[in-house]
Amino acid sequence: MNRKVFFILLGVEVILLAGTIVGIYSLRNKAFVTESKDLTNKAATVKIDIDKLKLDKDSKDYLPSDVVKNFIVEFKADSAEKTKLYLSSGQKNMDVKTVLSVDKEFDKVNVIETTYTVENDMATVNLKGSWPTEDATFEKTINLVKEDGLWKINEIKGV
C-alpha cells in the first residue's frame, strides 16, 4: 500500500510540476508577444520618422535647419561668395546684411536652437539665438524655398 501511495504522490507532484512549467511558459510567452508587438509598433513609428526626415532633406542631404546653420557659419567666416550660395535666386544680388535685416553684427550670434517645418518645396526655420554681450535671446524666422533640389534662404524675419 505504501508503494501505491508513493506512486500516486509522485504522479501528483509530476502533474503539479508540469502544470507550473506550462503556466510559467505561457506567462512568459504572453509577455514576449506583448513586448514583440510594442517593439514592432515602435519600429514602425521610427520608420515613419526616418521617411519624413528623408523627405525634408534636399538633394545634398541637408535639412532646412542645416542650411541656416551653414549660412551662419559662412557669414561668420566673412565669406560673402559662399554665403550667397545659401540664398535663393531672388536674394543673391542683395547685400547679405540687407537679407538678414539685422541691426547688429550677425557674425557674433550664438545659435541656441533651430526647429523647422516643411510644406512641399517651402520650409520655415525658427532660429533662437543670443548676442554674446547680452543676456536676452532673440528669434528669427527664416523662410526657405527648394531650388533645383536644394534648400535656399528666401527671407529672414524678426528679431
C-alpha positions in Angstrom: 0.0 0.0 0.0 2.8 2.4 0.8 4.1 1.8 -2.7 0.7 2.7 -4.2 0.6 6.0 -2.1 4.2 6.8 -3.1 3.4 6.4 -6.8 0.2 8.4 -6.5 2.0 11.2 -4.7 4.8 11.1 -7.2 2.3 11.3 -10.1 0.6 14.3 -8.4 3.9 16.0 -8.0 4.8 15.4 -11.6 1.5 16.8 -12.7 1.9 19.9 -10.5 5.4 20.4 -11.7 4.3 20.1 -15.3 1.4 22.5 -14.7 3.8 25.0 -13.1 6.2 24.8 -16.0 3.4 25.1 -18.6 2.0 28.1 -16.6 5.3 29.9 -16.4 6.0 29.2 -20.1 2.5 30.6 -21.0 3.0 33.8 -19.0 6.5 34.4 -20.4 5.2 33.7 -23.9 2.3 36.3 -23.4 4.8 38.8 -22.1 7.1 38.1 -25.1 4.2 38.5 -27.6 3.2 41.8 -25.9 6.8 43.1 -25.9 7.2 42.0 -29.5 4.1 43.9 -30.6 5.3 47.0 -28.7 8.7 46.8 -30.4 7.1 46.3 -33.8 4.9 49.5 -33.3 8.0 51.5 -32.1 9.9 50.3 -35.2 7.1 51.4 -37.5 7.0 54.8 -35.8 10.7 55.2 -36.2 10.5 54.2 -39.9 7.8 56.9 -40.4 10.1 59.5 -38.7 13.0 58.5 -40.9 10.9 58.6 -44.0 9.8 62.1 -43.1 13.4 63.2 -42.5 14.3 61.9 -45.9 11.5 63.9 -47.5 12.7 67.0 -45.6 16.2 66.8 -46.9 17.4 68.3 -50.2 19.5 66.6 -52.9 22.7 67.2 -50.9 21.1 65.6 -47.8 20.7 68.9 -45.9 17.7 69.7 -43.7 16.4 73.3 -43.8 17.9 73.9 -40.4 21.3 72.6 -41.6 21.3 75.2 -44.4 20.6 78.0 -42.0 23.4 76.9 -39.7 25.8 76.6 -42.6 24.8 80.0 -43.8 25.6 81.5 -40.4 29.0 79.7 -40.3 29.9 81.1 -43.7 28.7 84.6 -42.6 30.8 84.4 -39.5 33.8 83.4 -41.7 33.1 86.6 -43.7 32.8 84.6 -46.9 30.4 86.6 -49.0 30.6 84.4 -52.0 29.9 81.2 -50.0 27.2 82.9 -48.0 25.4 83.8 -51.2 25.3 80.1 -52.2 22.7 79.6 -49.5 20.4 82.4 -50.8 17.6 81.9 -53.3 17.9 83.3 -56.8 15.8 86.3 -55.8 18.1 87.2 -52.9 21.6 86.6 -54.5 22.0 90.1 -55.8 21.2 91.7 -52.5 23.6 92.7 -49.8 23.7 89.8 -47.2 23.2 92.2 -44.3 20.1 93.5 -46.0 18.8 90.0 -46.4 19.5 89.3 -42.7 17.7 92.5 -41.7 19.8 92.9 -38.5 21.0 96.0 -36.7 23.9 94.2 -35.0 26.8 92.2 -36.2 25.2 88.8 -37.1 28.6 87.2 -37.3 28.7 87.2 -33.5 25.4 85.4 -33.0 25.2 82.3 -30.9 22.7 79.8 -32.2 20.8 78.2 -29.3 18.2 76.2 -31.1 16.7 75.6 -34.5 13.4 74.0 -35.4 11.8 73.7 -38.8 8.6 72.8 -40.7 8.4 71.7 -44.3 5.4 72.0 -46.7 6.1 70.9 -50.2 9.0 73.0 -51.6 8.9 75.6 -48.8 10.3 75.4 -45.3 10.3 77.6 -42.3 13.2 77.5 -39.8 12.8 79.1 -36.4 16.1 80.2 -35.0 16.6 81.1 -31.4 19.9 82.8 -30.7 21.7 85.3 -28.5 24.3 88.0 -28.7 27.5 87.5 -26.8 27.2 90.8 -25.0 23.5 90.4 -23.9 21.6 88.0 -21.7 18.4 88.3 -23.8 17.7 85.9 -26.6 16.1 86.7 -30.0 14.2 84.7 -32.5 14.2 84.9 -36.3 12.0 83.1 -38.8 13.8 82.1 -41.9 11.8 81.0 -45.0 13.5 78.7 -47.4 12.5 77.5 -50.9 13.7 74.5 -52.8 15.5 75.5 -56.0 17.0 72.8 -58.2 16.6 70.3 -55.4 18.4 72.4 -52.8 17.1 74.4 -49.9 17.8 78.2 -50.3 17.1 81.0 -47.9 14.4 83.2 -49.3 13.6 85.6 -46.4 14.6 86.3 -42.9 12.2 87.9 -40.5 12.1 89.2 -36.9 14.4 89.8 -34.0 
